[in-house]
Structure formats: structure tokens, C-alpha cells
Amino acid sequence: MTLRPYQLDILASVRDGWAEHDRQLVVSPTGSGKTVCFAHMTKEFAERNGKVLILVDQRELVTQAVDKIRAVTGFTPAVECAADTANPDSQIVVATVQTMTRRLHRWPANHFSIVIADEADKSISATWQRVLKHFDGTAKVCGFTATPHRSDLRNLGEYYQRIAAEVGLFDLIRQGYLAPIAVKMLPIQISLAGVAVKNGDFDPHQLDDAVTPHLAEVARAIREHASFRRVLVFVPLIATSKKFVEICRAEGLSAEHIDGTSEDRADKLRRFAAWDFDVLVNSALLLRGVDIPSIECVCMLRPTKSQTLYQQAIGRGTRIAPDKENLLLLDFLYQAEKKLVCRPASLIAKTTEQADAITELTEATPGGGEKDLQELNSEAQEKREAALRRKLEDNSKKKLRLVDAMEFCVMAQQSDLIDYEPVMPWEAAPLTPGQLNVLRRNGIDEASVKGRGHASKLIDLINARQTRGLCSPKQARLLARFGVKNPARLTLEVAGKLLDDRIGRRKAHA
């Protein structure tokens, strides 16, 4: 299997990180091939006679991992799951965390060279921690997660020491590895008021009560907005799925239901891939392990608080395929606090504020056509930066000696740094003396810097600008006070001449 450039970068970064860190995290979206990545990581350790443990949290993922590792490494992993028991002499073991936690007595703490945690967003739970901490005294640990949200990553930072790589969804779309994503906001109001939360997510039976009254509306919307697409639908219960299929058929749609007890499920998946019917409905069976790149529409009629579940559902349609223009997400007007319900913005938003801004733009014109998710994100970011610029214009009138870090990032048009938040504990640590010296020398207000990680990124930006011959933060701020537009784009030389001219004029009028 030929690795893509970003996968090579992930492996190289993890490899370099082992020199200083024993627990690393990789952030990469659903559909980016993380199983291929950790299969190659497994190969590297196995070829050096290291023993490898791959931890997953569902039985369905065991077979997927075994098949991929066999294809990449040539080794056939042993399995520790339910009735399967791995031989301790096995070089590579794939196990569910639930089984492993009951069988830790079979595995010495120093047995493995590396533990790979799939779906690492769950790895700070008590069950995962019991297994990981049994081995991490001697084993390296590498976790893989799809969540981009800063608060989730901060929680993971309680265990992992470093984010080795962070691959963005839009990066992979731009590079042609994933399909563009469009969002269609449907004017269907589904109230979640009073729906109970159990085990961290909405109770599926109460969700069914909330969703069922709208099934006919949703079927009509699929016929109207996605009739020439292969549509995958997620609903709360198996009973809901069967009911929705009947409603779809009554609306003239060719639809099929599938669940874990369906004896013909392999045939239904084959027929769906061949486009023998338009709509495939399920509850939770197809969240993982389904590879039908030609899926062109996902209808998430199963409201969830779980980022992982939402990303897994939408990820069934993000793969590219011939003649596939994009993936269409049909979204609804859920009547609940936005931050409690995962929406298309949840795929990309790093903060709750960013998610809310994108969702508000989506809801602004219900039924008004498809909107590209990347364009929605850009529009929300532009509004955010425009508001910041207005605030900074007011600040520019004040005779402040130092440059606010956010002000500098806005002037330098560094979107990723504008909303920077520390994730790993070291990033929030106090600034080093060396960092303080560099920032003070460049006129940056140290009180506006959010810890050591923020300082490191700011200094990288300052150094990169110096290499390109661009003006300093102090020059940019002074020019902004003189009313110069986009001062951070000016070279050091031009900025110096403009400042000499402006200051000379001011002195002449004094």
C-alpha cells in the first residue's frame, strides 16, 4: 500500500517524537486512512523485533485492523477478543480494550514495545486507562483520534504528552483525498426538549419519540433534495429504521433496511454500492467498517452529543469516487442548545464558538440551497476576524507601548493563531526566559500570550516574517496607528521609510 504524503509526514513526526515523548497523539479525520498509518507503524516495530498491541473498542474493528496489518506487514496478528485468546509469543496482538482489561494478568507490564490506541478520544476513560497504564511504564503509546475540538484534545492532554500530527479535513479535501462536503439546511424542526441523556448521549428510545413524527417530512426532503444520490440514513432504533423504509417507499423512493440480524446484509451492501436502490437505512450497524465510496448523501436523523459517533456516521460518505461531486449532508433545525447536538460544524470546529458561528450561518437561509462546508467556515472566520479588526482599530487609537498577540495575528492574517488555545500541559506552562526575551525584543505584550506553546508559535511566525524581510510587530502596530491599511504585509524597509515619514511629519507639526 503506497502511503500518501501526509501519512508519511505523520509517521515521520511520530518517529521523531519518540526521542522525547512516550505518549503521542495523532489527530486525523475519518476516512484519512489511520488504520493504514498504524499498520505501517506496527511494521516498523515488528521489523525491529518489537511486540505490538493494537487496542480497539469494538469487535467489528478487530477484523478491520487484522486485515490491514496483514496486508501491510505480512504478519497475521493474533486476536485477544471474546472467545479468541492470543498466544503471548505473538509479535502483534489486536485486542478489544474490554477483553484486555479482564485479561491483564496474562500479559506482563513490560511485554509490548508499543501500544496503539484506535479511537483515542475514549482512551482517558477508566477502562482504557487501566489497560494503558498497565503497559506504559515500558511501552510507547500512540493514540489516533478524529476530533479537532480543543476542549476534547485538552482532556486527552491529561494523558498524552504531544500531538505528533494534526491533519485537517479541509487539507485532505483540497488535496483530493476526501470529497468536498455540502450542507443542506432543511426547515424541519425537531424538538429535543425533555429527551433524557444516558451514558453521555441521548436516550435512543426517547429520540425515537422525538424523531418519528417527522419521518414523512424527511422522506419527502430526501426525494426532493437527494433523489439522484445514494443516501445513507441513520436513525435512533432498528424499529425506526424499518418504519422509515416503509415511509420512503410510500414516497416513491427505493429503500432498504439493514441491521445486525439481517441475513442478507452483505447482499444489501453490494446492491446499494451497485445503486440497485437509493436509500439505505440503519440504526448503528454502519457506523464503522463500511467502505462504499459512492455514498453521496448522509442523513443523520439520529441526534447525538457524541463527536465520535457523528464523525463515524458522516465518514461513511467522505471518501472519493468517480463522478462523485461532493457529499451532501442533510441537516435539521434541532430545537436544543446547539452545543449539545453535533452538527456539520462539529466536523471541523476547534471551539464551541466556531461551531456555533458556522451553525448560525447554516440556519440563516433554511431550504436556500446547498452550502459548501469550507465556504461556511471561511465566512464564519471572516466575520470573526472583521469583528476583531474593529476592536483592534479602537485599540490602535490608544497609545499602547506593546503589541497584543491577537492583534499581531490578525494583522498578519494568521487564522489558526487568532483562536489559539493550549492543549497539552506543556503548552500552558509559563514562558521560558528565552521566549520572553524574543517577545519583548519584538514588542509583544507577554500578558497576551497563552503559555509556552503559544509563545513558540508566535516566535516561529516572527522568525518566518524576518526570513521573508517583512516588518516587525512593533512597526506594524505603529503603522496601524497612523492609519496604514494591512501594515503587516509591508517589508521591513518600506515600513521603516513610512514610519520615518509619518514621525517626521508629526514632529514638523509639533
DAQUIKA-V370888 format. One record per backbone hydrogen bond with DSSP energy under -0.5 kcal/mol. CO is the residue of the C=O (numbers start at 0). NH is the residue of the N-H. Records with the same first field share a line. If there is no record, write none. Layout:
CO: NH + NH
//
This chain:
3: 7
4: 8
5: 9
6: 10
7: 11
8: 12
9: 13
10: 14
11: 15
12: 16
13: 17
14: 17
15: 18
16: 19 + 20
21: 140
22: 160 + 161
23: 142
24: 163 + 164
25: 27 + 144
26: 166
28: 31
32: 36
33: 37
34: 38
35: 39
36: 40
37: 41
38: 42
39: 43
40: 44
41: 45
42: 46
43: 47
44: 47 + 49
45: 48
50: 112 + 113
51: 92
52: 54 + 115
53: 94
54: 117
55: 96
57: 60 + 61
58: 61 + 62
59: 63
60: 64
61: 65
62: 66
63: 67
64: 68
65: 69
66: 70
67: 71
68: 72 + 73
69: 73
74: 76
77: 93
78: 80
79: 95
80: 83
83: 80
86: 89
90: 51
91: 77
92: 53
93: 79
94: 55
95: 99
96: 100
97: 101
98: 101 + 102
99: 102
102: 105
103: 106
105: 107
107: 110
112: 139
113: 52
114: 116 + 141
115: 54 + 117
116: 143
118: 121
119: 122
121: 124
124: 128
125: 129
126: 130
127: 131
128: 132
129: 133
130: 134
131: 134 + 135
134: 137 + 138
139: 114
140: 23
141: 116
142: 25
143: 119
144: 27
148: 152
149: 153
150: 154
151: 155
152: 156
154: 157
155: 158 + 159
156: 424
161: 24 + 163
164: 26
167: 171
168: 172
169: 173
170: 174
171: 176 + 177
172: 175
176: 319
179: 326
180: 372
181: 328
182: 184 + 370
183: 185 + 330
184: 366
185: 187 + 332
186: 188
187: 189 + 332
188: 190
189: 334
191: 194
195: 202
197: 200
200: 197
202: 206
203: 207
204: 208
205: 209
206: 210
207: 211
208: 212
210: 213
211: 214
213: 217
214: 218
215: 219
216: 220
217: 221
218: 222
219: 223
220: 224
221: 225
225: 228
228: 230
229: 295 + 296
230: 232 + 279
231: 298
232: 281
233: 300
236: 240
237: 241
238: 242
239: 243
240: 244
241: 245
242: 246
243: 247
244: 248
245: 249
246: 250
247: 252
248: 251
252: 254
253: 277 + 278
255: 280
258: 261
260: 262
261: 264
263: 267
264: 268
265: 269
266: 270
267: 271
268: 272
269: 273
270: 275
271: 274
277: 230
278: 255
279: 232
280: 257
281: 234
283: 286
284: 287
288: 290
289: 291
291: 294
295: 327
296: 231
297: 299 + 329
298: 233 + 300
300: 235
303: 341
304: 306
305: 309
306: 310
307: 311
308: 312
309: 313
310: 314
311: 315
312: 315
313: 316
314: 317
317: 178
320: 323
322: 324
325: 327
326: 181 + 328
327: 297 + 329
328: 183 + 330
329: 299
330: 185
331: 333
332: 189
333: 335
334: 191
336: 339 + 340
337: 340
342: 345
343: 346
344: 347 + 348
349: 149
350: 354
351: 355
352: 356
353: 357
354: 358
355: 359
356: 360
357: 361
358: 362
359: 363
361: 364
362: 365
364: 367
370: 182
371: 375
372: 376
373: 377
374: 378
375: 379
376: 380
377: 381
378: 382
379: 383
380: 384
381: 385
382: 386
383: 387
384: 388
385: 389
386: 390
387: 391
388: 392
389: 393
390: 394
391: 395
392: 396
393: 396
394: 397
397: 399
401: 403
402: 444
403: 407
404: 408
405: 409
406: 410
407: 411
408: 413
409: 412
412: 414
413: 416 + 417
414: 418
416: 419
423: 426 + 427
424: 427
425: 428
426: 452 + 453
428: 451
431: 435
432: 436
433: 437
434: 438
435: 439
436: 440
437: 441
438: 443
439: 442
442: 402
443: 445
444: 447
445: 448
448: 450
450: 454
451: 455
452: 456
453: 457
454: 458
455: 459
456: 460
457: 461
458: 462
459: 463
460: 464
461: 465
462: 466
463: 467
464: 469
465: 468
468: 491
471: 475
472: 476
473: 477
474: 478
475: 479
476: 480
477: 481
478: 483
479: 482
483: 486
485: 488
486: 489
489: 470
490: 494
491: 495
492: 496
493: 497
494: 498
495: 499
496: 500
497: 501
498: 502
499: 503
500: 504
501: 505
502: 506
503: 507
504: 508
505: 509
506: 509
//
